[in-house]
């Protein structure tokens, strides 16, 4: 997962400062990754049906 986020999504570095801000940024990137996975799964299921 980290490699996909880093290479395919071109997410190279954390731009926030402070532990709480870094946590929020990683949390948002993770949510975006999971939403992308759900969307792709739904599209694959639509193609089959």
N, CA, C and O atoms as a printed pandas DataFrame, in Angstrom:
     atom_number atom_name residue_name chain_id  residue_number  x_coord  y_coord  z_coord
0              1         N          UNK        A               1    0.821   -1.194    0.000
1              2        CA          UNK        A               1    0.000    0.000    0.000
2              3         C          UNK        A               1    0.866    1.260    0.000
3              4         O          UNK        A               1    0.578    2.215   -0.722
4              5         N          UNK        A               2    1.911    1.259    0.800
5              6        CA          UNK        A               2    2.761    2.442    0.865
6              7         C          UNK        A               2    3.427    2.705   -0.481
7              8         O          UNK        A               2    3.541    3.855   -0.905
8              9         N          UNK        A               3    3.864    1.648   -1.149
9             10        CA          UNK        A               3    4.489    1.800   -2.458
10            11         C          UNK        A               3    3.528    2.349   -3.491
11            12         O          UNK        A               3    3.915    3.168   -4.324
12            13         N          UNK        A               4    2.278    1.909   -3.449
13            14        CA          UNK        A               4    1.260    2.414   -4.375
14            15         C          UNK        A               4    1.017    3.895   -4.134
15            16         O          UNK        A               4    0.963    4.684   -5.077
16            17         N          UNK        A               5    0.870    4.270   -2.871
17            18        CA          UNK        A               5    0.640    5.682   -2.544
18            19         C          UNK        A               5    1.847    6.515   -2.954
19            20         O          UNK        A               5    1.690    7.604   -3.506
20            21         N          UNK        A               6    3.029    6.020   -2.694
21            22        CA          UNK        A               6    4.238    6.787   -2.958
22            23         C          UNK        A               6    4.548    6.890   -4.449
23            24         O          UNK        A               6    4.880    7.969   -4.940
24            25         N          UNK        A               7    4.442    5.781   -5.167
25            26        CA          UNK        A               7    4.864    5.790   -6.566
26            27         C          UNK        A               7    3.719    6.151   -7.512
27            28         O          UNK        A               7    3.857    7.066   -8.324
28            29         N          UNK        A               8    2.598    5.448   -7.416
29            30        CA          UNK        A               8    1.504    5.654   -8.356
30            31         C          UNK        A               8    0.762    6.959   -8.120
31            32         O          UNK        A               8    0.315    7.593   -9.076
32            33         N          UNK        A               9    0.625    7.363   -6.887
33            34        CA          UNK        A               9   -0.104    8.597   -6.579
34            35         C          UNK        A               9    0.808    9.811   -6.475
35            36         O          UNK        A               9    0.342   10.925   -6.235
36            37         N          UNK        A              10    2.111    9.596   -6.656
37            38        CA          UNK        A              10    3.131   10.661   -6.607
38            39         C          UNK        A              10    3.107   11.438   -5.289
39            40         O          UNK        A              10    3.257   12.660   -5.273
40            41         N          UNK        A              11    2.919   10.722   -4.203
41            42        CA          UNK        A              11    2.954   11.323   -2.868
42            43         C          UNK        A              11    4.332   11.065   -2.294
43            44         O          UNK        A              11    4.613    9.964   -1.822
44            45         N          UNK        A              12    5.197   12.071   -2.328
45            46        CA          UNK        A              12    6.594   11.869   -1.986
46            47         C          UNK        A              12    6.949   12.269   -0.560
47            48         O          UNK        A              12    7.787   11.627    0.074
48            49         N          UNK        A              13    6.327   13.307   -0.059
49            50        CA          UNK        A              13    6.728   13.742    1.273
50            51         C          UNK        A              13    5.562   14.383    2.015
51            52         O          UNK        A              13    4.593   14.854    1.421
52            53         N          UNK        A              14    5.694   14.379    3.319
53            54        CA          UNK        A              14    4.703   15.004    4.188
54            55         C          UNK        A              14    5.034   16.493    4.257
55            56         O          UNK        A              14    6.174   16.869    4.532
56            57         N          UNK        A              15    4.048   17.326    4.010
57            58        CA          UNK        A              15    4.311   18.759    3.963
58            59         C          UNK        A              15    3.895   19.489    5.234
59            60         O          UNK        A              15    4.176   20.678    5.382
60            61         N          UNK        A              16    3.244   18.810    6.130
61            62        CA          UNK        A              16    2.801   19.441    7.381
62            63         C          UNK        A              16    3.880   19.342    8.447
63            64         O          UNK        A              16    4.788   18.515    8.366
64            65         N          UNK        A              17    3.760   20.193    9.432
65            66        CA          UNK        A              17    4.670   20.165   10.576
66            67         C          UNK        A              17    3.867   19.896   11.831
67            68         O          UNK        A              17    2.731   20.348   11.972
68            69         N          UNK        A              18    4.466   19.164   12.726
69            70        CA          UNK        A              18    3.814   18.829   13.975
70            71         C          UNK        A              18    3.165   17.458   13.898
71            72         O          UNK        A              18    2.642   17.066   12.855
72            73         N          UNK        A              19    3.199   16.743   14.991
73            74        CA          UNK        A              19    2.735   15.364   15.015
74            75         C          UNK        A              19    1.258   15.242   14.675
75            76         O          UNK        A              19    0.873   14.352   13.917
76            77         N          UNK        A              20    0.428   16.118   15.219
77            78        CA          UNK        A              20   -1.013   16.046   14.934
78            79         C          UNK        A              20   -1.307   16.322   13.460
79            80         O          UNK        A              20   -2.135   15.639   12.859
80            81         N          UNK        A              21   -0.651   17.295   12.885
81            82        CA          UNK        A              21   -0.853   17.623   11.474
82            83         C          UNK        A              21   -0.392   16.491   10.564
83            84         O          UNK        A              21   -1.033   16.197    9.554
84            85         N          UNK        A              22    0.722   15.858   10.926
85            86        CA          UNK        A              22    1.231   14.738   10.138
86            87         C          UNK        A              22    0.239   13.586   10.193
87            88         O          UNK        A              22   -0.031   12.952    9.173
88            89         N          UNK        A              23   -0.300   13.311   11.364
89            90        CA          UNK        A              23   -1.291   12.247   11.496
90            91         C          UNK        A              23   -2.517   12.519   10.641
91            92         O          UNK        A              23   -3.028   11.614    9.981
92            93         N          UNK        A              24   -2.991   13.748   10.645
93            94        CA          UNK        A              24   -4.152   14.111    9.836
94            95         C          UNK        A              24   -3.839   13.944    8.352
95            96         O          UNK        A              24   -4.664   13.427    7.598
96            97         N          UNK        A              25   -2.661   14.373    7.931
97            98        CA          UNK        A              25   -2.290   14.260    6.525
98            99         C          UNK        A              25   -2.217   12.795    6.082
99           100         O          UNK        A              25   -2.734   12.439    5.023
100          101         N          UNK        A              26   -1.585   11.959    6.882
101          102        CA          UNK        A              26   -1.497   10.539    6.540
102          103         C          UNK        A              26   -2.887    9.914    6.561
103          104         O          UNK        A              26   -3.194    9.063    5.726
104          105         N          UNK        A              27   -3.722   10.322    7.497
105          106        CA          UNK        A              27   -5.091    9.833    7.578
106          107         C          UNK        A              27   -5.864   10.179    6.301
107          108         O          UNK        A              27   -6.571    9.328    5.760
108          109         N          UNK        A              28   -5.739   11.403    5.821
109          110        CA          UNK        A              28   -6.439   11.823    4.611
110          111         C          UNK        A              28   -5.922   11.094    3.370
111          112         O          UNK        A              28   -6.703   10.722    2.493
112          113         N          UNK        A              29   -4.622   10.893    3.299
113          114        CA          UNK        A              29   -4.055   10.150    2.167
114          115         C          UNK        A              29   -4.562    8.708    2.197
115          116         O          UNK        A              29   -4.870    8.139    1.150
116          117         N          UNK        A              30   -4.648    8.121    3.380
117          118        CA          UNK        A              30   -5.138    6.752    3.516
118          119         C          UNK        A              30   -6.603    6.647    3.122
119          120         O          UNK        A              30   -6.998    5.694    2.450
120          121         N          UNK        A              31   -7.406    7.612    3.532
121          122        CA          UNK        A              31   -8.818    7.622    3.150
122          123         C          UNK        A              31   -8.953    7.727    1.635
123          124         O          UNK        A              31   -9.764    7.023    1.032
124          125         N          UNK        A              32   -8.168    8.596    1.025
125          126        CA          UNK        A              32   -8.206    8.734   -0.426
126          127         C          UNK        A              32   -7.828    7.434   -1.126
127          128         O          UNK        A              32   -8.441    7.071   -2.130
128          129         N          UNK        A              33   -6.839    6.742   -0.614
129          130        CA          UNK        A              33   -6.425    5.465   -1.193
130          131         C          UNK        A              33   -7.545    4.430   -1.076
131          132         O          UNK        A              33   -7.828    3.706   -2.030
132          133         N          UNK        A              34   -8.174    4.364    0.084
133          134        CA          UNK        A              34   -9.247    3.391    0.294
134          135         C          UNK        A              34  -10.472    3.706   -0.572
135          136         O          UNK        A              34  -11.108    2.792   -1.097
136          137         N          UNK        A              35  -10.802    4.976   -0.721
137          138        CA          UNK        A              35  -11.923    5.344   -1.584
138          139         C          UNK        A              35  -11.641    4.977   -3.035
139          140         O          UNK        A              35  -12.540    4.535   -3.750
140          141         N          UNK        A              36  -10.412    5.157   -3.470
141          142        CA          UNK        A              36  -10.018    4.789   -4.822
142          143         C          UNK        A              36  -10.158    3.281   -5.038
143          144         O          UNK        A              36  -10.612    2.838   -6.093
144          145         N          UNK        A              37   -9.763    2.499   -4.032
145          146        CA          UNK        A              37   -9.897    1.049   -4.130
146          147         C          UNK        A              37  -11.369    0.632   -4.202
147          148         O          UNK        A              37  -11.726   -0.243   -4.991
148          149         N          UNK        A              38  -12.221    1.251   -3.387
149          150        CA          UNK        A              38  -13.653    0.928   -3.394
150          151         C          UNK        A              38  -14.259    1.289   -4.744
151          152         O          UNK        A              38  -15.034    0.512   -5.302
152          153         N          UNK        A              39  -13.914    2.459   -5.275
153          154        CA          UNK        A              39  -14.431    2.895   -6.565
154          155         C          UNK        A              39  -14.039    1.913   -7.675
155          156         O          UNK        A              39  -14.877    1.520   -8.487
156          157         N          UNK        A              40  -12.766    1.522   -7.704
157          158        CA          UNK        A              40  -12.323    0.575   -8.729
158          159         C          UNK        A              40  -13.020   -0.768   -8.606
159          160         O          UNK        A              40  -13.347   -1.392   -9.615
160          161         N          UNK        A              41  -13.248   -1.214   -7.393
161          162        CA          UNK        A              41  -13.941   -2.490   -7.196
162          163         C          UNK        A              41  -15.372   -2.412   -7.712
163          164         O          UNK        A              41  -15.854   -3.351   -8.345
164          165         N          UNK        A              42  -16.055   -1.299   -7.447
165          166        CA          UNK        A              42  -17.412   -1.129   -7.927
166          167         C          UNK        A              42  -17.463   -1.079   -9.456
167          168         O          UNK        A              42  -18.383   -1.627  -10.063
168          169         N          UNK        A              43  -16.485   -0.430  -10.075
169          170        CA          UNK        A              43  -16.439   -0.352  -11.538
170          171         C          UNK        A              43  -16.194   -1.738  -12.145
171          172         O          UNK        A              43  -16.785   -2.077  -13.170
172          173         N          UNK        A              44  -15.339   -2.526  -11.526
173          174        CA          UNK        A              44  -15.104   -3.891  -12.027
174          175         C          UNK        A              44  -16.361   -4.737  -11.910
175          176         O          UNK        A              44  -16.658   -5.532  -12.802
176          177         N          UNK        A              45  -17.103   -4.574  -10.822
177          178        CA          UNK        A              45  -18.332   -5.338  -10.644
178          179         C          UNK        A              45  -19.405   -4.924  -11.645
179          180         O          UNK        A              45  -20.184   -5.763  -12.098
180          181         N          UNK        A              46  -19.454   -3.651  -11.992
181          182        CA          UNK        A              46  -20.426   -3.170  -12.995
182          183         C          UNK        A              46  -20.114   -3.734  -14.368
183          184         O          UNK        A              46  -21.030   -4.066  -15.120
184          185         N          UNK        A              47  -18.834   -3.850  -14.710
185          186        CA          UNK        A              47  -18.452   -4.385  -16.011
186          187         C          UNK        A              47  -18.855   -5.853  -16.154
187          188         O          UNK        A              47  -19.229   -6.298  -17.239
188          189         N          UNK        A              48  -18.778   -6.591  -15.065
189          190        CA          UNK        A              48  -19.118   -8.013  -15.087
190          191         C          UNK        A              48  -20.620   -8.197  -15.216
191          192         O          UNK        A              48  -21.087   -9.095  -15.916
192          193         N          UNK        A              49  -21.372   -7.342  -14.540
193          194        CA          UNK        A              49  -22.844   -7.493  -14.530
194          195         C          UNK        A              49  -23.526   -7.044  -15.784
195          196         O          UNK        A              49  -24.750   -7.125  -15.884
